[in-house]
């Protein structure tokens, strides 16, 4: 009987230890992965929508300074996994996102150079709409749509590590495009839309800089 009781106590202790180990593992995973994939999309009115996934046990606060918008993640045992969308206007031709968490992890910063929302609204020139999804595997998925009769070409500026997308007036009937980008060795990524309505009028907007 004593042997049975001792065996039962040993089993309980082992299961308890395993349970504690699983909890610690889950907490460590939360510490490392508070931010999952996120999407930045330009709305038809010229504003931008930030949509991001957060894991169970993580909450988020939003705040803004004169220079950037902060997205801050912190632990909350009552928080469930879900998706959140926030809309932002472009001011001073720049929109900056800074992701932070309570563990001081190295989280991304994204800067967008574009026309102010209240000035040009939804007018993107030869470009109709675009969105970027940043994945945890280090890739970024770009989807965009152009106006009718716009030729599209993809290039790369090796001197400045810029991915150029050339939009020119032409005869193309294709409207929708998609391309996957890999970040640079230092984790950065830059994409420029280079629009040329005529030889004397070239603009490099919007620009997306991931750091």
N, C-alpha and C positions, 0 to 999 in steps of 0.2 A: 504493500500500500504506500509505504514511504517512497519507494522508487517511482510509482505512478505519479504521486504528488510532485516529486522533484522534476520529473519529466515534463509535467504540465506547466510548472513554473518556468522551466527553461524555455519551453515553446512560446509562452507568453512574452518573455523577455526578448526573444529573437524577433518575434513579430513586431513588438513595440519598437525595437531598434531599426528594423526595416522601414517601418512607418515613418519614423523620425528622419531617416535617411532620404526617403522619397520627398518629404516636405522640404528638407534643405535643398535637395536637387531642384525642386520646383521653384523655390525662392531664388536660387542662383540663376536659373533660366530667365526668370522675370527681370532680375537685375541687368542681364546682358541684352535682353531683347524687348525693351519697353516699346520701341518703335518698330513696326513691321513695314510692309510696303505702303507707299503713299502716291497719290496722283495729284498733279497740278494741271488744271484745265482752264482755258480762256473761255469765259461766257460770251454770249452774243452781244451783251451790252458793254463789253470792254473790261468788265471786272474779272477776277480770277477766283476759281473754286479750289480749295485744298481739301482733298478727301484722304483720310488715312485710317488704317486698321490698327487697333490696339488690343493687347492680349488681356486675358482674364487676370484680375488682380491689379490692374493699372488704371489710374484716372489721369485726366489731363486738364490743365488750365491754360487760358489764352490771355495774352497781354500785348500791349503795343508801346513802343518807344518812338522817338522822333525819326529813328533810322531803320527800325525793323520790327517785325511781328514775331513774338516769342510763343512757342508751343512747348509747354513744360509738362513732363510726365513724372508721376510719383505713385508710390504703392498705395493701394486701397483694397483691402480684402473683400469688400462688398462689390467691387466693380466687375462687370461682366465683359466678355469680348464683344466688341462691336465696331461699327464704322461711323465716322464723324465727318461732316462736311461743313466747312466755314468759307464764307465769301469775303473777298478783299478788293478794295479799289487801288488803282495805281496812282501814286502821288509823286510829284517831282520826277516823273518818268522812270521810277524805280519801285520795285516791290521786292522786299527782302523777307525771307523766312529763316528763323533760327530755331532749331530743335534742341531742347535741353532736357536733362533728367536729374533726379535727386542723387544719382551716383556719379555725376560728372563724367558720364560716358562720352566718347567721341561720336557725336551725332551730326548729321548733315546741316549745311547751310545752303540755301538756294536764293539766287538773285535773278530777277527778271527785269530787263530793260525794255520798256514799251511806252506807248503814248498814254497820257493821263486818261483815266476812265471818263471823267466829266467833259473832256475836250473832244475826243474823237469817237467815243463810244465804241460801237462794234466794228468800226472801219479798220480792217487789217490789210488794206491794199489788195495785192494779188492773193493773199492768204485768206482763207475763209475762217477756219477754226483749227485748233490744235490742242493736244493733251500729251502729257508725259507721265508715265508710271515708273517710279523708281523701285526696283526690286532688291531684296536682301542679298541676292547672289551677285550684286555688283553691276547688273545690267539696267538699262533704261529703255522702255518701249515708247517710241514716239509715233503717234497717229495724227495725221493732219489732212485737211481738205482744202483744195485751192479753188479759185474761181474758174469758170469756163474759159478755155483757150489759154491756159497757162502751162508753159513747159517747165519741168522740174528736173534738176540735176543735183547729184550729191558729190561733195568734194571734201578734202581735208587739208587744212593749213598746217603743215608740219612745223613751221617756224614758231607758231603760237599755240599749237595743239587745239585747234578749233575745227569742229565739224560744221562745214558750210552746206547750206541747202539753197541752191540758186533757183529763184523764181523769175521767169521772164515771160513777157507776152508772146504767145505763139499760137500754134494750131492744135495742141494736144486736147484730146477728149477725155483723158483720165482725170478724175477729180480726187479720189481717195488714195492716200499713200501711208505706208507703215514701214518703220525701220527700227531695228534693235541696235543699241549702242552699248559698247563696253567702256567702263570708266578707265581713265589713265592709271598708270602704276601708282600714282600718289592719291588715287581715289577721286580725282576731279573729273569733270565733264563739262564741256562748253559746246553749245549749239547756236549758230547764227543763221537766221533766215535772211538771205541777201536778195532783196527785191529790186528788179530793174524794169521799170515801166518803159523807159527809153534810155539811150546811151548817156544822157546828161543827168539822169535822175536815178541814183542808186541809194537805197536805204538798207541798213542792217538792223531791222526790228521785225519781230521781237528777238531778243537775245536771252538765252538761258544759261546761267553759270551755276554749276553744282560743285560744292566744295566739301 
